[in-house]
Amino acid sequence: MYSTRSNVLASSFMPNSNTNLDLALEDMLEQARQAALHSYSPYSGFRVGAALRLTNGAIVTGTNVENVSYGLTICAERAALVTAVSQFGPDIRIDALAVANLNQAASPPCGACRQMLSEFILPDAPILFPAADGERAMPFSALLPLAFDMKLKS
């Protein structure tokens, strides 16, 4: 879990000023696009994929899976996260995330995904996602500055 004193509102997200994205993030974005091709989204047609890079170097992908009861739908980011934990165990750490949307729509990680990721992601991990005006990249700590935190009793 991370902590930060800064607070960033959704309306103040700044576009990535570096037009030449890191090659590794570009590769992850392509893997996220490939994952989105497998989306199960018969209700919305909203096809999203995500690629996580773990600190061990592994890339894990996921796609959104809808349900007629929208509340049971799982986003691409959470699908990738549960796959990573299933494959590598609960001690994984994420050092980058790329999100792709085949519908050319803005797709920052939703609040539930941000909170789930917060238990595994490094605060400075770059998050690349489609925004209304193009791809944006920002550190995770700017995307979710005030994550829920729980201290377990000893």
Phi and psi in degrees as a GROMACS rama.xvg file:
@    title "Ramachandran Plot"
@    xaxis  label "Phi"
@    yaxis  label "Psi"
@TYPE xy
-112.472  165.314  TYR-2
-138.203  148.024  SER-3
-148.868  154.347  THR-4
-98.3584  -11.0211  ARG-5
-82.7348  157.083  SER-6
-134.867  127.178  ASN-7
-122.556  124.198  VAL-8
-82.2896  151.072  LEU-9
-55.8226  -34.6262  ALA-10
-72.7029  -11.589  SER-11
-104.463  13.6338  SER-12
-59.2114  132.337  PHE-13
-103.278  141.6  MET-14
-62.495  154.004  PRO-15
-65.4811  120.144  ASN-16
-76.0931  -17.6572  SER-17
-91.3775  105.179  ASN-18
-72.5169  -18.6471  THR-19
-96.6226  92.4319  ASN-20
-63.2956  147.251  LEU-21
-49.0123  133.669  ASP-22
-57.8402  -36.2788  LEU-23
-65.2479  -40.1453  ALA-24
-68.1853  -36.2564  LEU-25
-61.3927  -42.9232  GLU-26
-63.7884  -41.6367  ASP-27
-63.4172  -38.1326  MET-28
-63.0792  -40.0312  LEU-29
-65.4265  -39.9941  GLU-30
-64.8077  -36.2054  GLN-31
-65.2342  -39.7866  ALA-32
-62.0933  -42.3003  ARG-33
-63.1747  -40.6284  GLN-34
-63.2992  -39.0653  ALA-35
-61.863  -25.4606  ALA-36
-61.7291  -22.1668  LEU-37
-95.8985  6.67334  HIS-38
-55.6928  139.431  SER-39
-104.732  95.9671  TYR-40
-138.69  57.8856  SER-41
-70.7794  -16.1191  PRO-42
-93.2947  -42.3537  TYR-43
-103.378  -25.8247  SER-44
71.6927  8.80273  GLY-45
-85.604  104.21  PHE-46
-105.295  112.369  ARG-47
-124.394  143.956  VAL-48
-131.063  154.797  GLY-49
-136.924  147.791  ALA-50
-130.743  124.479  ALA-51
-103.707  138.084  LEU-52
-106.76  122.302  ARG-53
-87.1136  161.241  LEU-54
-66.2801  -17.0283  THR-55
-84.1012  2.3771  ASN-56
94.1605  -13.1198  GLY-57
-69.2826  144.556  ALA-58
-107.931  127.432  ILE-59
-122.889  131.442  VAL-60
-112.874  163.886  THR-61
-156.409  163.086  GLY-62
-136.564  161.848  THR-63
-74.2329  144.49  ASN-64
-130.333  111.542  VAL-65
-85.3143  164.104  GLU-66
-139.065  149.408  ASN-67
-55.7801  -29.4689  VAL-68
-91.4474  97.7656  SER-69
-50.526  -31.87  TYR-70
-62.2636  -21.2574  GLY-71
-90.8182  -2.57849  LEU-72
-64.1658  142.86  THR-73
-113.829  132.516  ILE-74
-76.4077  162.095  CYS-75
-59.9834  -39.8749  ALA-76
-64.4382  -43.0264  GLU-77
-70.9863  -34.5995  ARG-78
-61.3956  -43.2745  ALA-79
-65.7035  -40.9009  ALA-80
-62.7297  -47.7698  LEU-81
-67.9005  -30.679  VAL-82
-65.517  -43.4922  THR-83
-61.7473  -44.541  ALA-84
-65.2483  -40.97  VAL-85
-62.139  -38.9497  SER-86
-81.7324  -37.1577  GLN-87
-118.948  -7.20866  PHE-88
96.4274  171.316  GLY-89
-75.3668  -5.87262  PRO-90
-92.2734  9.61112  ASP-91
-61.0205  155.018  ILE-92
-134.469  140.455  ARG-93
-103.043  130.558  ILE-94
-114.526  3.82023  ASP-95
-168.383  153.336  ALA-96
-142.764  133.993  LEU-97
-124.535  136.614  ALA-98
-121.885  136.514  VAL-99
-127.736  145.4  ALA-100
-128.033  120.566  ASN-101
-75.8684  -6.26068  LEU-102
-95.7022  8.29838  ASN-103
56.4466  37.4741  GLN-104
-113.965  153.951  ALA-105
-60.3777  134.969  ALA-106
-146.864  62.2209  SER-107
-68.9787  153.441  PRO-108
-56.3644  138.456  PRO-109
-72.2317  172.294  CYS-110
-59.8119  -41.6751  GLY-111
-63.922  -41.6896  ALA-112
-65.8697  -41.6505  CYS-113
-59.618  -44.3088  ARG-114
-66.6085  -42.8028  GLN-115
-62.654  -44.648  MET-116
-62.2461  -32.7773  LEU-117
-58.7013  -22.7778  SER-118
-80.7102  -10.5377  GLU-119
-128.786  -16.0498  PHE-120
-96.5506  147.313  ILE-121
-74.3306  141.734  LEU-122
-56.5702  -36.5296  PRO-123
-93.3841  8.62121  ASP-124
-59.6857  129.537  ALA-125
-71.4588  137.875  PRO-126
-116.458  120.299  ILE-127
-110.496  125.733  LEU-128
-149.724  155.962  PHE-129
-76.3203  133.757  PRO-130
-118.234  172.586  ALA-131
-59.686  -29.6593  ALA-132
-109.072  21.1109  ASP-133
122.425  -173.992  GLY-134
-69.6484  139.942  GLU-135
-124.9  147.855  ARG-136
-132.416  137.726  ALA-137
-156.562  157.574  MET-138
-69.7312  149.45  PRO-139
-56.7  -38.4618  PHE-140
-60.5894  -24.8085  SER-141
-81.9908  -27.0139  ALA-142
-76.6622  -33.178  LEU-143
-139.394  80.5471  LEU-144
-71.8749  -22.3975  PRO-145
-127.952  60.7727  LEU-146
-65.1064  149.478  ALA-147
-62.8336  143.69  PHE-148
-139.353  137.834  ASP-149
-130.634  128.281  MET-150
-96.7635  119.678  LYS-151
-78.4882  142.712  LEU-152
-72.4142  145.51  LYS-153
